[in-house]
Amino acid sequence: MSIENIVRKAELLDRYGALLTDRQRDCLDLYYNENLTLAEIAEHFHISRQAVHDAMRHGEEQLMTYESALQLVSKKPEKERAMRELMKLIPDQRRREARALMDCLWD
């Protein structure tokens, strides 16, 4: 799996992870963020490697479904670019205030 794919799945997990079951979220977190193997995760939870694989597969499917519907991760670069362009239009003395307001809107 490429590093770009790993980073993308970690971003999806960060954005939509709260919508997954605890087991799905925990398995994916340990795999993508803690770099544990399926065997290590299985040992951690005292379940089979197959159970970890299934939880991860179903969790990843859910993450992709959420992203397909909401596109919060895929549109992030476009939103960041728009924020940079908007900041250029705001006078220097108002940028701190504008930045605080944009941060409220961002998440």
N, C-alpha and C positions, 0 to 999 in steps of 0.2 A: 504494500500500500504506500502510495506516495505521501510525502510530508504535507503537500497541499491538501490531499484528501483527509489526512488526519486532522489538520488544522480546521478544515471546514466542518468536519463532524464535531470537533470540540466546540466550535462556535455555535453550531446548531444545539448542542447539549446545553451550552451556557444560556442560550435564548429560550429554549423550549423545555428544558429538563424538568422544570416543576410540573409539567403536564404528564410526565411519565409515571409509571408505578415506581415505588421506592426501589425495588429490585432492579428494574431496568436502568434507572438513573444511577444507582450505585455501581452496577457492573460497567456501564459505559464510562462513568467517571474514573473508575480504577483503571480501565483499559486505556482511555485516551488522555487523561490528565496525569495519572500516576504511573503509566507505562507498565502495568502488570500484565502478565500473560493470562490466557484463559485458565490455565492450570492453577496459577497463583490465586486468581479470583475465586475459583471453585474451592480451593482449600480455605480461603478466607471465610467464605460463607457456608462451608461444609455441605456443598452440593456438588453435583457432577459437572464435569466440563461441558457436557451436552446441555445441561440446564443453563449454564452461563451463556453458551452460544445462542440458545433459543431466546433468552431474555435480551441479549444484545441485538439479535436480528429483529425481533419485534420492536424493540426500542428505536432502532435506527429507522425502521419502516415508519413508525409514528413521527419521528423527527422530520422525515422527508415529507410526510403528509402535511404536517403543520407548516413547513416552509413553503410547500407548493401552494397552500391556501393563503398564507399571510405574507410571505416574501420579506420578512424582517431582516434576514441576514443578507440576502442577495441584493437588496436595495441600500444596504449600509454605505457602500462606497459612493453611491450617487447622492445620498443625503449628506455625507461628510463634505463632498465637493460643493454642494449647494450652500452648506453652512459657511464654508470658507469664502465663497463668492459673496454671500450676504454680509459677512463681517467686513469685507472690503468696501461695501457701500455705506457702512455706518461710520460717522465721524469718530475720530480717536477718543474724544472725551466721553463718548457714550458706549464704547466697546465693552467695558467691564460689565456695565448694566445689561447690555444686550447679550453678552455671553452667558450671564446667569439665567436670563430668560430662555435662551436657546437650550441650555442644559436641562431646564425643566421640561421642555418639549421633547428632548431627545429620547428619553426612555419612557 
